[in-house]
């Protein structure tokens, strides 16, 4: 029998690098999670800003509706008083409107006229829920005719 020569490949000794990849992966996962949380926070902020802008525009229109009602009541019906009502049309439902009116009679020479100081405040939501929206519009209207 022939003897066979067994050759062994010598092992190359490497420096110990155990765990380095684990540290890199943990860092990468942490960085990506932080980035995802930041993007979610920005998205939520933009959503809330848009929502509050829409509610603010609706409150303005509700207050404007109340002011137009007060102007008509003062100039056409010659009535001036404080009123409260809730709007029901689509887009403005849930807004409560408070209208105030004060009347002053004015005499200039031989001309008599009335000056109305009108205010309208529209409110929706609540402070407890964080979505309170309120707008106030004021106007001065007179029954005086031009020169």
Secondary structure by P-SEA (a helix, b strand, c coil): cbbbbbbbcbbbbbccccaaaaaaaaaaaaaaaaaaaaaaaaaaaaaaaaaaaaaaaaaaaaaaaaaaaaaaaaccccbbbbbbbbbcccccccbbbbbbbbbbbbbcccccbbbbbbbbbbbcccccccbbbbbbbbbcccccccc
